Amino acid sequence: MNEKEKNEEIADITVTDSHAITTRSASFVRRALVGLSSADMARVIEAGKALTSSFKDVVGVLKEKVGELFPACSTWSLLLAGEKEPDLYFRIVGGKDTHLEVGRESADALREIRIKLGQGIAGWVAQRCEAVVVPDVRVDSRFLAAVDVCPEMEVRSIVAVPLRFPESPPGLRTLCMGVIELINCVGSGGFSQTDLSVLQTLADFAAIGIKNACIFSEEQEKTRHLTLIRNISSHAISTLYPDELLAGFTEQLENELTYDHIGIAILDYTTRELHIQAEGGKRRGAVGLRLPLDTCLIGQVARTGKTAIFRSLPSSLNGPKPVLADSLTAMALPIYYADFLQGVLYVESIDRIEFSEEESLLLRTIADLIGGALHNALSFQKAMDFAITDGLTGVKTRRFFMEALASESKRSTRANRPFSLVALNIEDFAGLSGSLSWKTFNRLFLEIGHEIETICRRSDVVSHYGDGEFVLIFPETSKEEACRIAQMLHTAIKEKIWLAEDSHHPRLTASVGVAAYPDDGDNAVEVWTRMHDALALLKNSTRGGVAAAKIGVLSPL
C-alpha cells in the first residue's frame, strides 16, 4: 500500500470513528486530510479530536491548537458570524505579538467592529467560503485597513480560511460560520499548500466543534427551560396563598434565568395602578411600588394587553421606560386568565441583550402558568375569607376565633410567652336591632367592626362572638399593654359619630373586659373565664367602661 492509499484509509477511519463529525461535514475533512503527510495528518487529527470533543470551550481549544500548529505566526484572529446577521465580529485575537480575548476592556475596540460580507479580506473569504493567501496586503485591492488591521500592529501578509459547515438539507450552499486569519505568517518562501491544508482542516474541525457546542448548549437550555416549567407547575399546584405563590415564582425564575431583575405586578382595577408584589434577581427594590398605567413599560402592557420590549437606544428615549431606571433591556408580558388581565410579568437587565424566540416563548408559557395559578389562589383566598368572615361585622367568625385561640395558647405555653384576651360588648344590642332598619343596623355593625380592626394591630385577631360581643386575641402582649388598647377601643366606641351619612347618629357605649396569660390563668380556658368575670363587673355596676381581671374597673383615659 503506497502512502497516498494509506492516508486515504486513515482519513476514512478518522471520519467514520469521529462521533462528532456529521456526514454532511465529512467530505470537507476527508478531502483535506488526504493531501497531508502522515505526520501532518496525525497532528491535525489530534487537534480535530480535541475540537470536536469539547462541547463547552471550543474557542479555547482552537486557541491552543493554532499556537501548536503555527508557532511562527505572530498574530491570528478568529471572527464568527452573528446568529441573526451574517456580519463578522472578532471573537479572539491571539499570537506571539498580542493576546486579547474579546470581552475584556482592552478589546473594546475589536468588540465593536462589524465586518460585512465582501468587506476586507475576511469579508471576501466569508462571502465566497474560499481560502485565500495574500503575501503582500499593500498590492491587494481587497485589503481594508479599517477591518483587516489589528490595533497598533503593522500587517504585511494575511492567510484567511473559512469555517465551513454545509447547510441542511444536503445539496444547498455551504454555510460560512466564521473566518480564521493568520497575520504576517507568509515568509520569503510563501505559505505552503500543506500549511494551507492544515489550516483549512483545522478550521473545518473548528466549525464542527462550534456547531456541536451550539447544539449542546441549545439542548442544555431546553432542558433548563423544561425543568423550570416543571418546577413552576409543581409550585403552582402546591401553593394556594397568593403572596407565597408569587414569591415562589420569582425565586424559581431567579434560580434558572440570567436576568438581574424579575418582577410580577398585579393590576388594581380600582386605582388603575400596577402593584409590584414579588421580585427576584440581583437588583431589587421594586416590591411595593404602585405604578400608574401611563408611566412605564409594564403600564403599556397592561393598557394594550400585548408583550412589549425595551432597549436603551436613542429612539427609545421618549418611550415607555423599565421599572428600574438603570435597566438597558426589558421585556414585559401580560398575565391573563381566560380574557381577564391579572397583571404583568417582566424581566430586566443592565446589559444589552437580545431576546431569542425561544426565550420569548418560555416567558409567555410562564406568564400563562402564573395566570392560571394566580386565579386559583385568589379564588381559594376568597372562599377562605368568606368562610372565616362574619357577614354582619366584616371581622373574623367565632369558629375562626376558637381555632386561633387554641393555636395561640399552645404557642405561648411552649415558648413561655404572654398573650391577652379582650371581650368588647356593645351595650343595648337588642334595642339597636329593634330601633334601626336591618340595612342601617348592618351598616352600623360593619362600621364598628372596621373601627375595632383599625385600632388593633395586624397581628391581633378580631372576631364577632355573637349578639354584639367582640372578642380579641393580642399575641405577645402583656396585660398592661392590653389594658391600654382596651381603653382606646372604649373611648373610640363612645366618641365616634356613627352612621355619619345618616340623619340619625346612634350614641354607643361598650363594656370591655381584659385578662392575660399567664397572669390570670395557666391555660386558655382559665384566661377566658377571668376575662368574662372582668366583663361581668361592668355589667353589674356601671354598664360601660374597662375592667381587668385581678385589677377591677380601670379609670377612664
N, C-alpha and C positions, 0 to 999 in steps of 0.2 A: 504494500500500500504506500503510494507516494505521499508527500507532505500535504499536498492540496486535498487529497481524498481523506487523509487523517483529520485535517482541520474541519472539513465538511461534516465528518462524523461527530467530532467534538461539538461543533455548532449545533447539530441536530439534537444531541444528548442534552446540551445546555438548555435549548429552547423547550424540549419535552419535559425535562425534570423541574424546571423553574415553575413552581405553583403560582407565582405572582404574575407571570407574563401571560397576557391574554393571547388567544390565537390570532387576533387581528393585529397585534403588535409584533408577533413572532417573525414575520417576514423582514421587518426592518433590522432586527437584531441579527438574524441569520445571515443576511447579505453582508452586513458589516463585519461579522466575525470571520467569515470565510476568507476575507482578504488579509488576515493578520497572520503573523508568525505564531508558533506555539507559545513562545514566551509572552508576546504581547497579548495573545488570546487569554492566557492564564491570568494576567494582570487585570484585564478588562472583565473577565468572568467573575473574579473575586470582587471587583468593585460593583458589578451588576448584582451579585447576590446580596451584598450589603445594602444596596439601594432599594432592591425590591422586597427585602425582608424587614425593612424599617417602616412601620406604619405611623410613626409619630415625628421623627426627626430626620426626614429625608434630606432637607436642606443642609443640616449639619453633617450628614454622611457625605453628601456631594462636596461640601467644602473641604473635607478631609481627603477625598479621593482625587480631586483636581490637583491639590497640592502634591500628592504622591505621584501621579502620572505625568504632571508637567511641572517639575521642580524649577525649571529655568524661567518660567513665566513670571514676570514682575508683578502683574496685576490681572485679575479676571473678575468678571461680574456675571450675575445671574439676574435676568429680567423675566418676569412672569406676566402672562396676560391676565387682565381683570376678569372677574366672573361674569359681569354683565356687559362691559365694554371691552373690545379687543385691544385697547391701548396697553402698552407695556409699562411696567413700573419696576424699579430696582428693588430686588429682594436682598441681594448680598453683593458687596464689593470686597474682594479679598486678594491676597497675594503677598509677595515679599515687601512691596513698597507701601502698601496700605492694607488695613484690615478693618473694614467698617461693616457692621451688621445693621441693616436698615431697621430703624426703630429707636436707636439711640439719638441723643441730642446732636452729636457730631455728624449725623447722617440726615439731618432735617432737609437739607437742600436736595439730596437724592430722593428722599421720600416723596417730595412734592412733584418731581419730574414725571410727566406722562409722555410716552413716545407713541405716536400714531403709526398705523401700518403704512409702510412705504417711506417713513421719515427716518433719515440717517441709515447707517449700515444695519443696525439692529432691526429697524422697522422694515427694511428691504428683505432681510432674511425671514422675518416673521410673516410677511405678506406672501412670499413665494415658497416658504418652507424649504429653502435650499441653503446649504452651507456656502460660505464664501471666505477666501483668503485675500486680504488686502495688504500687500507688502509695504506700500507707501501711501498713507492716507492723504498726503498732500496732492496727489495726482488722481485721486478717485473722487468723481463728482457726487457719489452717494454719501460721502463723509460730511457730517454736520457737527461742528464743534459744540453746538448747544446741547446735543443729546448724546454724542459719542465720546465726549471727553469727561474723564473723571476729575473731580475738583483738585486743583493745584498739581496737575500732572501733565507732562508732555506726552502726547500719543503719537507714535510713529507708525505702528502697524496694528492690524486687528484681524483676528480669526474668529468668525462667528458661525455657530451651528444652531439649528432649531431643535427644540424639544418636541419630537413628533409623536402624535398619537392618532390612529385612524378614528374618524367619527363613526358612529353607529347609525344605520346599518352598514355592513361592509359594502365597499364599492363607491362610497362617497369620498369627498376630498379628505386629505389628511389635515388633522387639526394641529395647529402650532400652539403649544401650551406655553412657550417662552423661548428665550434665546440665551445661550452661553457665549460670552465674548472673552477671548484671551487677548490681552493688551501687550504690545511690544514683545511678542514671542517669536517673531519671524527674524531669523538670523541671516547671515550672509548666504547661507545655503538654502534659504527659503524655509517653508513649513512643509514637511514631507507628507506624502499621501498616507503613509502609515499613521502618522500622528493625527492627521485629519480623521481617518477611520476610527482611531481610538477615541478621539474627542466626540465624534458623532455617535458612536456606540454608547459611550458614557452618557451622552445627552438622551439617547433613546431609553436607556435603563432608568435615567432620572425621571423621564416623562412617565414611564410605567410606575415607578415608585411614588411619584407625586399623585398620579391618578388613583393608585391603590390607597394612599394615605387619605385622599379626599373621600373615597368611598367608605373607608373605615371610619373616618370622622363623621360622615353623614349617618352611618348606621349607629354609631355611638350616640349621636344626637337624637336619632329616632327612638333609641332605647330609653334615653333620659326623658324624652317627651312622653313616651308611653308610661314610664314609671311615675312621672309627675301627674299625669291624668288619673292613673290608678290610685295614687295617694290622695289626690283631691277628691275623687269619687268616694273613697273609703271614709275620708273625713266628713264628707257631705252627708252620708247616711248614718254616721255615728254621733253627730252633734246636732242638738236641736235648739240651742240657745244662740241668737243672732250675733251677739258680741264675740262669744267664743268661736263661733263658726268663721266669722270674718278674720279674726286674729289668726286662726289656724291656716286659712287660705294664704294670707300674706307670708306666713312663716314658711309654708311649703314652697311658694314661689321664690322667696329669698334663697332657700337652700338649693334650688335646682336651676335657677336662671341667673344671668350675669348682670342684669340691670341693677344700678346702685340705688334706685328709689322705686318702690312699688306701692300703690295705694288703691283703696276701694272707697268710693264716695257714694253715699245713699242720697237719693233725691227726696227733699222735703217739699211736697206739693203745696203745703200751706204757705210757706215763706218763699217758695221758688228759689231755694238755695240747695247747693250740694254740700252735704255734711260728711267730711272725711272721717271715717270711723275705724279704719285699720290701715297700717302701713308696714313696709319691710324694706330691707336694703341697708347699705352703709350710711346713706344720707337720710335723716329723719327730721321730724319737726312739723309735720303737716296734720297729724291727728288732732281732731277738734276744730279744725278750720271750717268755717261756713262760707262758701263762695257763691256769690250771685251768678246766675246763668249767663250773664253777658260779660264776664270778666276774664275768662281763661279758656284753654283748650278743652278741658272737661266740661265746661259750661256749654261750649259749642256742640259737643257730642250729645249732651242732654237735650239741647234745643232741637237738633236735627235728627237724633236717633241713628247717626251714622258714625263709623270709625273715622278718626282724624289723626294726622301725623304732624308733628312739629319738627322742623330742622332749623338750626340757627344760621340763617343766611340773610343777606341784605334784603331780599324780597319778603322776609318774614318779620321785619322789624315792627310793622304795624298790625300784624295778625295776632290771633289768639296765642297767649303765652302758656308755658307749662306751669305746674303748681309751684315747683321750686325755681327760683329766679336764675340759678346758675346752670340749669339743665340745657344742654345743647341739642338733645334729641328726645322726643317723647312720642308715645302712641297712646291713644285713649279709645276705649271700646265701650259701647252701650251694654248694660246688663238688663236683659229682658226676661220676663216670664210670660209666655204667650205674647200678647201685644202690649203688655204693661211694662213700661220702663221703670226699673227699680233703682238704677244708679249707673255708675261708670267705673270700670276697671282701667287703670292707667299705669304705664311704666315709663321711667325717665332715666337718662344717662348724662353724665357730664362729658362724655365723649361723643364725637360724631360717628354714628353707626348707621348701617343700612338694615332695615327690617326685611328679612327674606320672606318669600311666600310661605315657607314652612313655619316661620315664627308667627306670622300673622294668623295663619290657620290655627296654630296651637293656642294663641291668646284668645281667638274667637271661641274656640272649644271650651277653654277655661271659663270665659265670661258666661257661656251658656250653662255650664255646670253650676257656677255661682248663682245664676238666676234661679234655677230650679231649687237648689238647696236653700237659698235665702227665702224663697216663697214658702217652703215647707216649715222653716224655722219660725218665720213671722206668724204663720197660721197656727203653729203649735203654741207660740207665746200668747197669741190672742185667746186661744182656747184655755190655756192655763190661767191667764188673767181673769177670764170670765168665771172660771171655776173657783178662784180664790178671792174674788172681789165682791163685796156686799153691794147689792143693787140699790139700796136706799142711800147709803152714805159714800160709796166710792172707795172705802178703805177695805182692809182685808176681812175675810169672813171669820166666824167663830171657830170653824174647823181648822182653818189655817193657823189661827192663834194657838190653839191647843197643841198642834204639831210643833209649832215654833217654840212654845214654852217647854215641851218635853226635850227638844233638842238643846235649847239653851241651858236647861237645868243640868243635863248630862255634861255639857262642855264646861260649865262653870264649876261643877263638882270635881271633874277630872283635873282641871287647871287651877283649882282653888282661886277663882276669880269671882268678883261680885256681879250681881245683876239686880235690877229693881223692877217691881210691878206697880202700875198705876191704874186705878179704876176711876173713870170720869163719868158721872151720872148727870144727864141733863134733867133739871127739875121740871116738874109739871109736864111730863111727856104726854100723858093721857089728855090733859087739857089742850095742848097744842094740836094733837091729832084730831080733836073734836072741833076746834075753832077755825082751823085752816082747811082750805080745799086740798084734795090729795096732791094736786100738782104743786101748790105752794109748799105744802108740807115736805114733799120730796126735795124740792129745790132748797129748802131751809137745811135739811139734814145733809145734803150734798155740800152746802157751804160749810157746815160745822165740820164734816169730815176733812174737807180741804184745809180749813184753818188749823185743825189739830196737826195734820201732816206737815203743814208749812212751819209750825213752831218746832216740831220734833226733828231729829236728825235722820239722815238716810238709813243709818244702821238700826234705827228703832222700828219696832213692829207696832202698827196702829190697826186695831180691829174693832168692829161693831159687835158687841156680845149679844145685844138684843134689848128692845124696849128703851132706847135712848141711853144705854150704858156702853161706853167705850172702854176697852182695856188695852193697856200698852205694855210692851216689854222694852226695857232700856238695858241692852247688853253692856258689860264693862262699866257699869255706872253705880256709884256709891249712893247710899241713902240720902246724904246731904245734897248731892247734885240732883237726884230725882225729885226731892222736895222743891228745889229751886225751879225746875222745869214745870212741876205741877202748879206752882203759884203763878207762873207765866201763863199757863193754859187757863187757869181760873180767871185771871184778870182779862185775858183776851175774850173769853166767852161772855163775860159780864159787860165789857165796854164796847165791843164791836157793834156796829149798826148792821143788823141782818136784813136781808132782802132789800138792799138799798134802792133797787129799781121799782119797788112796790110802794104804794101809798101807806100800807100798814107795816110797821117795823117792830116785830116782837122783841121784847126785852127778855134775855135769857140769863139764867144763873146755873152754876154747876157745883156739885159736891165732888171732891177729889180725895181719894184715899191712896196712901203710899205705904209700901213695905219693901224690904230688901233682903237679899241673900248675901251673906249668912247671918246678918244682924237679927232678923226676925224669924228665922226658921232654917232647919237643916236640909230641907228639900222644897220642891216647887209647891207641893200641897200645903205645907205649913205657911209658906210665904203668901200663897193665895188666900188662906184663911185670915192671916193677920191684916192683909190689905182690905178685905171686906169688913173686918172688925173696925178698922180705922174709918171706913166709909160710913159704918153704922153710927159712929159718934156724931157725925154731922146730921144724919137723918133724924136722929133722936133729939137734936138740940137746934142748931142754927139753920139747918137746911140750906147749905151753901157755904163754901169755904174749902180749906185744905186741912187734912188731918193725916198724921203719920203714926204707924204702929210704934208703941212704947214711948211716944212723944206726946200725942194728943193733937188738939187743934192748933194750927200754926197761925201766927199773926199775919195779917194781910201785908203785901209788899208796899 
